[in-house]
Amino acid sequence: MKNIIVLLILMLITSTTTGCKKQDVDVQASPTFKSGVYTLQGIEGRIGILAPSGFVANKPNKYMWHFWGTKEELARVPFKVEAIDLKTGEKHQVLLEGMGTPDKKYVWEYNYGLGGPNNGADAHLPSGLELPNSGKWKLNAYLGGELFGSVSIDVK
């Protein structure tokens, strides 16, 4: 009888800890690097975000994405951002269309291509972003449905 009780307790503990979908909140923010005269955050030689004011929760702002890659990769459409709150594991729409207007709306993706070279990158794209909570976030950037790169950020 004791063995059955111990087994049930172990099963209960295991089921409550393995079902957790939270991400590791000890993830470090992506490093910064110089590109041209600007400091970007991300993966040098792959993807970077120009965020001169940093990231502030519930404050929409303009951010410039920078990309390095082949012409084929950079020609893929759409551009999608999947923002993951690393505390909860929840995915959020954070890209904005119509930022600063009464028609502002959150979208998963922009259905147009990247702009040409900028600040030392092979391509770029301006975007509006608004993150709903402070804390650590992971921004997964997709081009044409394929993950292009991820940038981890701290949101104040």
N, C-alpha and C positions, 0 to 999 in steps of 0.2 A: 504494500500500500504506500509506503514512504517513497518507493521508486516512482510510482505513478504520479504522486504529488510533485516530486522534484522535476519530473519530466514535463508536467503541465506548466509549472512555473517557468522552466527554461523555454518552453515553446512560446509562452506569453511574452517573455522578455525579448526573445528573438523577433517575434512578429511585430512588436512595437518599435524596435530599432531599425529593422531592415525595410520597413515600409515608408520610412521618411524620405521625402523627395528634396529636402534642402540641399543646396550646394555647399561646398566648402567655403565658408566666409573668411577663411584665412588667405584667400587668393590675393596676391599682390597686384597692385595696379600695374598696367603695362608701362614699360619704360618710356621715357621721352628721348627724342633724338632730333638733331638739326637737319633740316632740309631747306636749302637755300638760306634765307635769313630768318626763317621761322622755326619754332620748336613745336614738333608734333608728338603725339602720344600714340603708341601702337607697336608695330613690328617694322623695324627699319628695313627698307628695300622691298616691302610688301604692301603694308597698309598703315595709314596714320591719319589722325584727326587733329586739325588745328582748332584748339579750344582756348583762346587767350584769356577768357574769364573763368575757365574751369567749368565744372558741371554743378548746377544748383537745382535742387528738387523744386518742381512746380514752377519753374521759370523757363519759358520758351526762349530759345536763343538760336542763332545761326552758327552752324559748324561746317567747316570745309573738310571733306574727306579727300585723301590723297591715295593713289594706287600705283603700284609698280607691277608690271606683268607683261605678258605677250599681247600682241594686237588682238588675237583671238579671244583671250580671257577678258580683256577690257572692253570688247565689243558686245559682250553678253548683256541682255536686258531681260527682266527688270533688275533694279537695285533694291534689295530688301534688307531691312534691319530687324533682327529679332533681339530684343533687349530682355535679359534675364536678371531678375532681382536675386542676387546670390544668397540673401537671407531666407527667402521663401521658396525659391526655385520657380516662381511664377514668370511666365513670358508676357511681355507687354508690347503694344504698339506705341512707338515713341516718335516716329517720323511725322512731321506736320506738313500739311498742305494748307495754304492760305494763312500762314502765320501772321499775326498782327491784324487780322480782319475778323469781322463777325462770322465769316464762313470757315474759320479754322476747324480742321478735322484731323484726327489721328489716322494714319494709314500704315500698312505693313510695308508697302513698296512704292517706288516711283517707277512709272512705266516709260521712262526715257533713258537714253544712253548717257554715258559719262562725257564730260568735257575733255579737251586736250591737255597737253602738258601744262603744269603749273607748279611753281615753287620747287622745282627739281624732280617732281613726280611725273610719271608717264601719262597720268590722267587724274582728273579731279571731279568732285561733285559737291556743290553747296547743298546743305539741307537744313531744315528746321527740326530741332529735337526738343522734347520736353519729357523729363523723367519724373515719375510720380512720387518717388520716395528717396530719402537720403540713404546712404550705405554703399555697399560694393555692388557693381553691376558688370555684366559681361555683354558686350555688343557684338553679336554675330552678324557679319556683313556677307550678303550673298549677291552674286552676279549670275543672272540667268538660271537661278535655282540651285547653284552650286556654292557651297561655303567658300568664300574667298579669303577670309581672315577674321580673327576675333580681337577685340580690344577690351581689356578690363579697366574699369574706371572707378574712382571714388566720387560719389555725389554728395555734396554738402547740403 
